[in-house]
């Protein structure tokens, strides 16, 4: 037993701080590690040497601000994480290592009428396929991040009602998959994972306060505050789609009237164009037509942007994020939707709340959620496992 406050327990705590900082960032220079952890440059240098000798980290020469520096990342073969994303039409799985390198990724169509058990079967099979294709050692898998398109009760892990996978309500997806895969599984909704994905790999790199707005069959936001996802005690934070824009507007699925969602989500927007553009229209098609110059589609996209901008302005007044990232199919519309968003923000947000804001399209497209699931697995895994080498000792029960 180590005595708390003793020399050896302090040293251990410092080791864990450095490993955690590198694990979350992917790679950092020694100076960045010192800044992130608050440890002195000399202490960081000693700890990095020790971790390198033990095979936990890799050190490669790099340059920072024109000066030579050493970039530290977790050793590529120290462990693996898996991301699984159940989207509204696809199941996506990615396999990555602890140095934030994506080693393999695959997706297949998912039938919305499929039962939860069928969905989990397919996820399990796809995970097995990626592990086999990359030849990685199954015992090195440290954890799984899982994305579902609906609200997750933070305490019980139960999936709430979701319009996208209606048969799945009431299931406990993380528990179910943990039983099948034999490793810890961490679950979150698609908007939060999109935010994490863009934060770690995409348009949110380098910022600590970010909102990721996803417009699809609904409108949701994933909020990152001071570098962490903010979920709220019930996991409901970020329901930007139900901000009231017009009290006497259309009735929303939540029972309220004139929510942002009723002015921006596909199910409300597509009918506006169906009499002129045909009934089999999708949001992807509207975006493509708008880019080709179709005036009706351009008008609809611009209106959607203006309304989203009102919601973003409210968000700015409350949270003062430095970046808003627009995800989903709508992001493909580029300036056709981003300019009206910025215009509304300029009109409705108080100037000081929007001064440092940049509104950008997501960089990851449909991969944002599955990469966010990888980031979730990376952020939730403990460092003691890594430092003790028990990742290899306790082989998980993959079949
Ligand atoms: Zn609503």
Boltz pocket constraint, residues with backbone or C-beta under 6 A from the ligand:
constraints:
  - pocket:
      binder: B
      contacts: [[A, 241], [A, 242], [A, 252], [A, 253], [A, 254], [A, 255], [A, 256], [A, 259], [A, 261]]
      max_distance: 6.0
